[in-house]
Amino acid sequence: MRVNSITRRVSYVFLCSVPFLLFPLVGVRALRIPGVYQTIGAVVFAGIVGAAWLLGVRAIKGPEGRQRLALAGTFLLVPSTLFSLLWIGLAAPADATPVENRMRFLVLVVGSIAVTGGFVVLRDALRDAGERVYSSLGFAANMLAGAAYLVWMSFTLGMVVVRVQAGQIPPAVRAVYDVYDILLFFACILTYLTTAAFATSLGRIPWLGRGATRAYVIVNFVALLFLVLRGFSYPDLRASSTPWYLRPAFIAGIPAVPWIMPFLLGVVLVRRAGDEST
């Protein structure tokens, strides 16, 4: 099926706007009204899936080279796509119910697996294209980040499940959780490094423009710097009157935020996969 250039361009612009569109939709607790948030989520989810298919996900059924790009891009799109369906009005963990938080961390577990898998597939595509240095560095950081994410999120999910079943979290478990925050810190750091390395690799092929490559690298290193300045542990939001959305060091360490740039890389890969002249 051939898709005209205007439709693909609109799909591309829409997908690039998705991570920034989701911030208010996810953060506004007032949207968590039965019947309302499900409708909004279903509409946004359908829009993302439709736009991704028109842009190039359909190339999964095509030749191996384009198929690999489409598969890598699809995996990188998974977290934000699931957030659009399930996270409308969820807000911060403290504002959500235990059952909602159980769903939150289950989605994060799935997202960590999808992003890790997407970068693994992308590394193979880059090696076949002749770029082996930065793709190998990105692959190493990706595997460490994926393992750290999976351990932290699985533990946190287990803690929430205990709270749902028992009504409270045992003090001993909560004490261990504070130690596990270090895992999340390094998972986020390694994800920023992974994305910067793969963006550099894409720029050397070049499957990514020089300006775009610089932008990806700069944004990831700025976020990494904010996270380092913040330190190992989450700051206590109640200790300051400044809203969380005005605190970049806090935002950089939100588990899903490091996946924003991989999502945008996924859009680039899907677009390239759908380009029949590639």
C-alpha positions, 0 to 999 in steps of 0.5 A: 500500500502506497501512502502519499507524502502529505499523509506521512508528513502529518503522521511524522509531525504528530508522532514527534509531538506525542511525548510532549502531548502526553505530559499534560494528559498524564499529569492532570489528575482531574482527567481521571474521571471514569469514562473520560480518561478511557475515551481520551486514552483510546483516541490518542492510542489509536492516533499513535498506532494509525500514524505509526502504521502510515509512517512506516511500521507497515514495512515490518512485512517488507524486505529484511533491511526495512523490516529491521528498521521498522521493528526497532522503531516499533519497539522504541515507540511502545512505552509512550504508546502504552502511556497514552492508553493507560496513564491519562490523569494518573499523575504522580505515584502519591496521587494515584491509588495502589491499584493504579500504581500497580498498573503504572509499574507493570507498564514500566516493566513492559516499556523497559523490555521494549526499549532494550529490545529496540536498541538491540535490533537497531544495533544489528541494523547499524552493524550491517550498515557499517557503523560498529563503534558507537553502536557497540558502545550504545549496545553495552550501555543499553544492556546495563540500563535494561537490566537496572530498569528491570530489577528496579521496576520489578522490585517496585511492582512487587512492593505495590502488589504487596501494598494492594494485597496487605494494605501496607508496605512492611518497614523492612521492604521500604528500607530496601526500596530506598537503597534500590533508588540508586539502581534507578539513578544508574538506569536513567544515566545509562539510558541517556548515554545509550541514546546519545551513542546510538544517535551518534551512530545514526549520524555517521551512517548517515541516517540522521542529519548532522544538526539532529545528531547534535541536538540528540547528543546535547539534550541527552547530556544536559538531562544527564547533567541535571540528574547527576546534580540531583544525586542518587535519591529522589528529592522530597517534593514536599520540602519545596514550594516549587512545582515538580514540573519546574524542577528539571533535575527531578524531571530528568530522573522520572523513570519514563522521561529517559525514554522520550528521546528513544521514542523520537529516534523510533519515529525517525527509524519508522519514517526511514523504514517507510521510505520506499526509496531507501 
